[in-house]
Amino acid sequence: MQQIINFIIKNSNRLLFLLLLIISLTLTIKSHSYHRSEYVNSANAVTGTVYEKINEADEYLSLKVKNKELASENALLKELLFNKKDTLLTSKTVFRSDLNNFNVVVAKTVKNSFNKKENYITINAGTKDGIKTDMGVVNDKGIVGLIEKTSSNFSTIQSILNTRSKINAKIKHSDHFGSLVWDGKNVGFAQLIDVPRLASLKKGDSIVTGGNSAIFPENVPIGKVDKIFIDKKTNYYTINVRLFNDMTAIGYVYVIENKMKQEKDELEIKTAAPKK
């Protein structure tokens, strides 16, 4: 207490000056409308700036939730895209019961390898989410790979950057098919092989998923033609495809379930079975 008294005595002149200054400013603001409005505007500006910074902090902290919500929205939109090809949606509200052939499950990447010959991606969704082996996986830029193995809460994806990967693909404008593989060299490119010499193609043509597979919907983006070679052994084209996806930075993905796949596979097995 004695220290406080000593401080006041020692700084009495300064404290008196501050007190008189506050009183004079208060009287000036109250008695003059101009000064009062300037004070209010200044206070509002300071308050507004503080609230703006608080709001920015809240928005930043809620980005994780918003990203998850956006990914779920995108999953529904992809279902619409895969199931409503070449049709116009007239209703603003579309229920999941309207979707026939494909389901889409959203998941997040928790591990991604891309510097090996056989690369895999781990996602945070598994059998409890309805994910099964051999389902196709895409993201907002194009194909990612195929589901390799599953547990209750996680799944591994055989990345398209895997020398064991082989996916049906085609040249978009000509519908000539081939197999998309990876030679294990450059993470930005894959190879479309076994394309017949009759195919009309040029650099820059789009490569998309084909219709011969029951795993991916047709016309999912893959990449663009970068270089064209002729395989002297087979006399087929080998096409270097510049991938749309940056396979070194995979975030949210969408796992595609083709509800008609089992029926199609069973019919093809029966058809190929030797006749008795």
Secondary structure as UniProt FT lines:
FT   HELIX           2..10
FT   HELIX           12..31
FT   HELIX           33..61
FT   HELIX           63..83
FT   TURN            85..86
FT   HELIX           96..98
FT   STRAND          102..112
FT   STRAND          118..123
FT   HELIX           127..129
FT   TURN            133..134
FT   STRAND          136..138
FT   STRAND          143..150
FT   STRAND          155..162
FT   TURN            163..164
FT   STRAND          167..171
FT   TURN            172..174
FT   STRAND          177..181
FT   TURN            187..188
FT   STRAND          189..195
FT   TURN            197..198
FT   TURN            203..204
FT   STRAND          206..209
FT   TURN            218..219
FT   STRAND          221..230
FT   TURN            232..234
FT   STRAND          237..243
FT   TURN            247..248
FT   STRAND          252..258
FT   TURN            259..260
FT   HELIX           261..272
//
